[in-house]
Amino acid sequence: MPLSCNQSYLAYRIAKVLDQGNKYNLHIEMTLDINGTDYIPDIVLYRKEKIDFLHDKIKADKPPLLLVEILSPKQAVNEVTEKFEVYLQAGVQSCWLVIPPTKTLVLFQDMQQPRSYSSGRFTDPVIELEVAVDDIFS
């Protein structure tokens, strides 16, 4: 499903925050093949690898370090958290759920203790990044 206006704007803002020079490869709406099922998160982040422009892949078959899902206007939170369970079990180390109407970011590194942020700063220890919530929702 294509991104809404707010989703698209937030994907750009988050990509800017995540772009840390030569540390990571960042991909937008890349298809992940997890146990034979296709998933298309809004943003995924991998450790830096050389991009092979001659031999493109249609799907990624290894889990990213981090992925971001930006809640769409017609999407339920439970729909996304169910995907997060699959992602974390597949080896993704960190998942961000971005909820535009409440300007909230929920950080999942396991399903038992998600951490929610609507102001201030948050740290994602997996990618050693500290972010101000206002840098995303401004």
TORKOL-4160 file (C-alpha; in steps of 0.2 Angstrom, whole numbers, padded with zeros to 4 digits, m for minus):
138
<pt num="1" X="0000" Y="0000" Z="0000"/>
<pt num="2" X="0007" Y="0017" Z="m0005"/>
<pt num="3" X="0012" Y="0029" Z="0009"/>
<pt num="4" X="0000" Y="0043" Z="0014"/>
<pt num="5" X="0006" Y="0061" Z="0015"/>
<pt num="6" X="0010" Y="0061" Z="0033"/>
<pt num="7" X="0018" Y="0044" Z="0032"/>
<pt num="8" X="0029" Y="0050" Z="0017"/>
<pt num="9" X="0034" Y="0065" Z="0026"/>
<pt num="10" X="0039" Y="0056" Z="0042"/>
<pt num="11" X="0048" Y="0043" Z="0032"/>
<pt num="12" X="0059" Y="0057" Z="0025"/>
<pt num="13" X="0062" Y="0064" Z="0043"/>
<pt num="14" X="0066" Y="0048" Z="0050"/>
<pt num="15" X="0078" Y="0043" Z="0036"/>
<pt num="16" X="0087" Y="0060" Z="0039"/>
<pt num="17" X="0089" Y="0055" Z="0057"/>
<pt num="18" X="0095" Y="0038" Z="0053"/>
<pt num="19" X="0107" Y="0043" Z="0039"/>
<pt num="20" X="0124" Y="0042" Z="0049"/>
<pt num="21" X="0136" Y="0044" Z="0034"/>
<pt num="22" X="0145" Y="0027" Z="0031"/>
<pt num="23" X="0138" Y="0017" Z="0046"/>
<pt num="24" X="0123" Y="0010" Z="0038"/>
<pt num="25" X="0113" Y="0006" Z="0022"/>
<pt num="26" X="0095" Y="0013" Z="0023"/>
<pt num="27" X="0081" Y="0007" Z="0012"/>
<pt num="28" X="0064" Y="0013" Z="0010"/>
<pt num="29" X="0049" Y="0001" Z="0007"/>
<pt num="30" X="0061" Y="m0014" Z="0003"/>
<pt num="31" X="0053" Y="m0031" Z="0002"/>
<pt num="32" X="0059" Y="m0043" Z="0016"/>
<pt num="33" X="0057" Y="m0062" Z="0013"/>
<pt num="34" X="0054" Y="m0069" Z="0031"/>
<pt num="35" X="0050" Y="m0088" Z="0030"/>
<pt num="36" X="0043" Y="m0087" Z="0013"/>
<pt num="37" X="0031" Y="m0072" Z="0017"/>
<pt num="38" X="0034" Y="m0055" Z="0010"/>
<pt num="39" X="0034" Y="m0040" Z="0022"/>
<pt num="40" X="0037" Y="m0022" Z="0016"/>
<pt num="41" X="0042" Y="m0011" Z="0031"/>
<pt num="42" X="0043" Y="0008" Z="0028"/>
<pt num="43" X="0061" Y="0009" Z="0032"/>
<pt num="44" X="0075" Y="m0004" Z="0036"/>
<pt num="45" X="0093" Y="m0001" Z="0041"/>
<pt num="46" X="0107" Y="m0013" Z="0038"/>
<pt num="47" X="0125" Y="m0012" Z="0043"/>
<pt num="48" X="0135" Y="m0004" Z="0029"/>
<pt num="49" X="0139" Y="m0015" Z="0014"/>
<pt num="50" X="0144" Y="m0011" Z="m0003"/>
<pt num="51" X="0129" Y="m0009" Z="m0015"/>
<pt num="52" X="0130" Y="m0020" Z="m0031"/>
<pt num="53" X="0121" Y="m0010" Z="m0044"/>
<pt num="54" X="0124" Y="m0023" Z="m0057"/>
<pt num="55" X="0115" Y="m0037" Z="m0047"/>
<pt num="56" X="0100" Y="m0030" Z="m0039"/>
<pt num="57" X="0089" Y="m0041" Z="m0028"/>
<pt num="58" X="0070" Y="m0041" Z="m0028"/>
<pt num="59" X="0069" Y="m0046" Z="m0010"/>
<pt num="60" X="0080" Y="m0045" Z="0005"/>
<pt num="61" X="0083" Y="m0062" Z="0013"/>
<pt num="62" X="0092" Y="m0057" Z="0029"/>
<pt num="63" X="0085" Y="m0047" Z="0043"/>
<pt num="64" X="0089" Y="m0029" Z="0045"/>
<pt num="65" X="0096" Y="m0022" Z="0062"/>
<pt num="66" X="0082" Y="m0010" Z="0063"/>
<pt num="67" X="0065" Y="m0007" Z="0054"/>
<pt num="68" X="0052" Y="0007" Z="0055"/>
<pt num="69" X="0034" Y="0005" Z="0053"/>
<pt num="70" X="0024" Y="0022" Z="0052"/>
<pt num="71" X="0006" Y="0019" Z="0056"/>
<pt num="72" X="m0006" Y="0023" Z="0041"/>
<pt num="73" X="m0023" Y="0031" Z="0043"/>
<pt num="74" X="m0032" Y="0015" Z="0041"/>
<pt num="75" X="m0020" Y="0003" Z="0050"/>
<pt num="76" X="m0023" Y="m0004" Z="0068"/>
<pt num="77" X="m0008" Y="m0004" Z="0080"/>
<pt num="78" X="m0011" Y="m0023" Z="0083"/>
<pt num="79" X="m0008" Y="m0026" Z="0065"/>
<pt num="80" X="0009" Y="m0018" Z="0066"/>
<pt num="81" X="0013" Y="m0026" Z="0083"/>
<pt num="82" X="0009" Y="m0043" Z="0076"/>
<pt num="83" X="0022" Y="m0040" Z="0062"/>
<pt num="84" X="0034" Y="m0034" Z="0075"/>
<pt num="85" X="0033" Y="m0051" Z="0083"/>
<pt num="86" X="0038" Y="m0060" Z="0067"/>
<pt num="87" X="0052" Y="m0047" Z="0063"/>
<pt num="88" X="0060" Y="m0049" Z="0081"/>
<pt num="89" X="0058" Y="m0068" Z="0079"/>
<pt num="90" X="0067" Y="m0067" Z="0062"/>
<pt num="91" X="0082" Y="m0058" Z="0069"/>
<pt num="92" X="0077" Y="m0040" Z="0068"/>
<pt num="93" X="0085" Y="m0032" Z="0083"/>
<pt num="94" X="0075" Y="m0016" Z="0085"/>
<pt num="95" X="0058" Y="m0010" Z="0078"/>
<pt num="96" X="0051" Y="0007" Z="0079"/>
<pt num="97" X="0032" Y="0010" Z="0078"/>
<pt num="98" X="0028" Y="0028" Z="0073"/>
<pt num="99" X="0010" Y="0034" Z="0077"/>
<pt num="100" X="0008" Y="0051" Z="0068"/>
<pt num="101" X="m0009" Y="0057" Z="0076"/>
<pt num="102" X="m0001" Y="0057" Z="0094"/>
<pt num="103" X="0016" Y="0061" Z="0088"/>
<pt num="104" X="0022" Y="0045" Z="0097"/>
<pt num="105" X="0037" Y="0033" Z="0094"/>
<pt num="106" X="0036" Y="0016" Z="0102"/>
<pt num="107" X="0053" Y="0007" Z="0103"/>
<pt num="108" X="0052" Y="m0013" Z="0102"/>
<pt num="109" X="0067" Y="m0023" Z="0106"/>
<pt num="110" X="0057" Y="m0037" Z="0113"/>
<pt num="111" X="0038" Y="m0038" Z="0114"/>
<pt num="112" X="0037" Y="m0038" Z="0133"/>
<pt num="113" X="0044" Y="m0021" Z="0136"/>
<pt num="114" X="0040" Y="m0008" Z="0122"/>
<pt num="115" X="0046" Y="0010" Z="0127"/>
<pt num="116" X="0035" Y="0024" Z="0121"/>
<pt num="117" X="0041" Y="0042" Z="0118"/>
<pt num="118" X="0030" Y="0057" Z="0114"/>
<pt num="119" X="0043" Y="0070" Z="0120"/>
<pt num="120" X="0061" Y="0072" Z="0125"/>
<pt num="121" X="0074" Y="0061" Z="0118"/>
<pt num="122" X="0075" Y="0042" Z="0116"/>
<pt num="123" X="0090" Y="0031" Z="0113"/>
<pt num="124" X="0090" Y="0015" Z="0102"/>
<pt num="125" X="0105" Y="0005" Z="0109"/>
<pt num="126" X="0105" Y="m0007" Z="0094"/>
<pt num="127" X="0111" Y="0007" Z="0083"/>
<pt num="128" X="0118" Y="0018" Z="0097"/>
<pt num="129" X="0108" Y="0033" Z="0091"/>
<pt num="130" X="0100" Y="0046" Z="0102"/>
<pt num="131" X="0085" Y="0056" Z="0094"/>
<pt num="132" X="0074" Y="0070" Z="0100"/>
<pt num="133" X="0056" Y="0066" Z="0096"/>
<pt num="134" X="0054" Y="0084" Z="0090"/>
<pt num="135" X="0067" Y="0080" Z="0076"/>
<pt num="136" X="0055" Y="0068" Z="0069"/>
<pt num="137" X="0038" Y="0077" Z="0072"/>
<pt num="138" X="0043" Y="0094" Z="0067"/>
